[in-house]
């Protein structure tokens, strides 16, 4: 694939986006239960060659290595790669960490028994390229396992709420939550996979007493939310409007003691 100047600029923007705030803190306190869910769903075990794509700080890579797999982990953001490397070393686990773009993975064809991504590859801006790369590096008969936020779930609706406040995305890019739409994902993978199962599940998040607490946390720690607020920082009325909309969204989704975040769990076998 030819990488254009525009591609390079977009990659740099995405790398900077995920360096904003403190995604490692979000991963550690909220998203961490999903890694073991994906490892179990794919059936990762001793000796399996596993790649964690858009690995963040290792929420999939670390439990996969703990299950006895031989794990490579890559992420576009070098700060997250460094943190993931430290986390795996502290856990006494051997993981090969690499700075890697999900759209141009630095691995040969048919390299891995399983290629996984948990709330990761969905943020690659060119979905077809990223899906092609997942399939390219998976061996025939190997498995692809994905966890993605759904468009209709809480995080999908957070992105929909922020959309009017941010600049239009570059042509040819697609919204991340589409990876959580079963029909869209099946079309993306196409007939290159068989035995494909998709299941909607919920992650119960107990970290926030109300929508305002969620909003304030994500304004301080989550790259896409920080970026949205930076785009309107000079317009106090728009900042106040976005404040109110995100808090209201959180309140709508909060049920009793938790805030359920819907995701799509996908496991597919490469033909």
N, C-alpha and C positions, 0 to 999 in steps of 0.2 A: 504494500500500500504506500502510495506517495504521500508524504506529510508536507502540507503546505504551510506558508507563513501564518495564515489564519489559524491552522490547527495548532501550531506552536504557541501562538498568542493565547488561544483558548485553554490549552493545557496549562500554561503559566497562571492564568486566572483561576483555574480550578485548584491548582496546587496552593496558591495563596489563600483561596477561600477556606480550605480545610485546615490551614495553619492558624486561622483566626480563632479566638476564644480558647476553649479547652475541650475538644472533642473527646480526649482520653478520659476526662472526668465523666462525661455523658455515657461513654462506653462502659466504664467501670461501675457506675451506679445505677444505670437504667437498662442498657442494651445487653449486658453480659449474659443473662440467662438464655439468650437466643443461640449463642454459639454451640453449647452442648446439645440443644434441640436439633440443630442441623447435622451435627456429627452423628448423633444417634439415628436420625431419619435416613441418612445415606448408608449407615452401617459401617462406618470407618473402624478399622481394627489394625492389629499389629502387622507391620510390613507394607501397608498400603502406601503408595506414592500419592501425596495430596498437595494440591496447590490452593492456597487461600488468596483469592483475587480481591483487590481493594480491601486489604485486610485490616486497615485501621491499626489498632494496637494489639490485635491478635485474639479477638473474641472467638474466632473459629480455629485459628492456627494452634492456639495453646491447648484447648481440649482435644484436638485431633492428635497432637503430639503426645499428650498424656494417655491417649488410647493406644499408643504404640506405632502410629503412622510415621512415615518419613515425610516431613512437611517443608514445603517452600511457601513463603508468604511475601506478597508484594503490595505496595501501596504507592500512589502518586506523590504523596506528601512525605518528604524526608523526615519532618519532625515526628510524624506518627510512626514511621519505620524505626526511628531511634528509640522511641518509647516502647514499641513492641519488642524490639531486640532486648531491651533492659528487662521487660516483664518476663519474657521467656527464659532469660538467663537466671533471674531471681527464682523462677520456678524449677530450675535445674533441667530445662528441656532444650534439646538441640533443634533449632529451626533456622533454616536458611532464609534470611531476610534480604530483600532487594527493593530498591526504588523502581517501580514499574507502573506504566500506564496500562490500564485495562484494555485499551483499544489497540495497543501494540506490545503484547506481552513478549518478554525476552526469553522465550523458551521454545525448543524445537517442537515440531508436530508430534502428536501422539505421545506426549511425555508423561502423563499422569493417569493413575487409576481413577482418581476423583478430583474434580475441580469445583470448589465451593466458593460462595460469596454470600455474606450475611450483611444486609443493609449496606452494600458496597458498590458492586458493579452497576446497580440501578442508577447511580449518579454519574456514570460515564455519559457524556453528552450525545454521542452517536451510538444509538442502541444496536443497530445492525452490526457495526464494526465490533462492538464489545461482545455480542453474541457469537459472531464468527470466531473471535479469538478464544472464547471459552471452549467452543467445539474443536477448534484446531488443535489445542494442546491436550485435549482429552483423548486417550487411546480408544480405539474401537472396542465397544463393550464396556467402556468405563462410564462413570456416573458424573452427572452435573447436579449440584445441589444448591438451591437459592432460597434466601429469605428476603422478601421485599415488602416495604410498606404498600398498602393498597390505596388507590385513588379515593375510595369512599371512606377509608379509615381516618383516624385522627391526624396522623402526620401528612397523609395525602391532602386532607382538608386544611392543614396548616399552610402547605405550599399554595393551595388555591387561594387562601386568605391573603398571603403575601404577594401574589402575582400582580395585582393592580398597582403595587407600590414599587416595583422593580423594573429596570429597563427590559425591553423585549429581548428574548434570547436570540443568539445568532441563527441564521437560516440553516436548516438541516439538523438542528438539535431537537431533542424531545424531552418532555417532562419526566423526571425520575419515577414518579409513582406508576407510570404505565407498566413498569415491570411487575407490579402487583395486580394487574388485570389479567386474568387467566387466558382469555381469548387472545389478547395482544401477545402474551408471552408464548403461547402455543404457536402462533403465526410466526413469531420471531425465530423460534427454534426449528419450526417446520418439520419436514420428514427426515431430518438428519438425526432425530432422536425417536426412540420407541419407549414403551413402558413409562410414559410420562404421567405423573400424578401431581395434582395441585390441590392444596387444602388451605382454606382460610382458618386462621387461628387468631387468638388475641394475646397480647402481652399486657398483663395487669401492672400498671405503674402506680406505685404508692407514694411517690416522692413529693407530691404537690397537694397542698390543702385546698387550693382553688386555682382557677384559671390565671389569676394575677400572679401567683407564685410561679406557675409554669412559665408565663411570659417573661418574667424578670430573670429567671434562670436561663432561658434560651437566648435572651437578649445579651447575656454576658458570656455564654459558653458555646453556642451553636453557630458555626460559620455562616450558613445561609440566612439565619435570622439576623445576625450581626450585619451582614452585607445589605440586607433589606433596609435596616434602619439607617445605615450609612448613606444609602441612596436618597433618603428623604430628610436627612439631618437638618437641613436648612429651613425646612417647612414645619413649623411647630404644630400646625393644625393637622397635617398628615401624620405626623408622629403620634399625636394624641388619638387620631382615628384608628391607626394600626394598633396602638396600645389597647384600645377598647375592643377591637375586633378579635385580637388574639386571646384576651382574657375571657371574652364571651364564648369563644370556641372551646377553651378549656373547661369552662363551667358547664357547657352543654354535654361534653363527653364524660364528665365526672359522674360516676354512679357509686353511691355509698362511699366506701373508703378508697376506691381505686379509680384510675382513668384508663380504660381499655384502649390499647393501640392495636388495630387490626393489621395483620400481615399475611402474605401468601407464602406458603411453604411448597417448594417445587422440587421434585426429584425426577430426573430423566436419564435414560440410558442411551448413550451414543451408539448409533447403528454401526 
